[in-house]
């Protein structure tokens, strides 16, 4: 069965998704946890993943403003970057211990 056929067979009336008014977006009916952490690169680091992660965090914050949203960027230099307040902990690309410290925080 093709993907189109599979999607066509989904009974959205019985699914846990709800359709928002005035858009074609479907969102989960459940709320996000009170604390969300996103691991990835982050602006001002110049790479596509940094742009994506920053945009993702902005979108989550716009939709679920009350959620505590943390970004944990991966640094590719010892100096790191000048990050915004959302970044509370930085991971070092080559140091596994920094990942463990972040997980314990």
Secondary structure, 3 states (H helix, E strand, C coil): CCHHHHHHCCCCCCCCEEECCCCCCEEECCCCCCEEEEECCCCCCCCHHHHHHHHHHHHHHHHCCCCEEEEECEECCCCCCCCCCCECCCEECCCHHHHHHHHHC
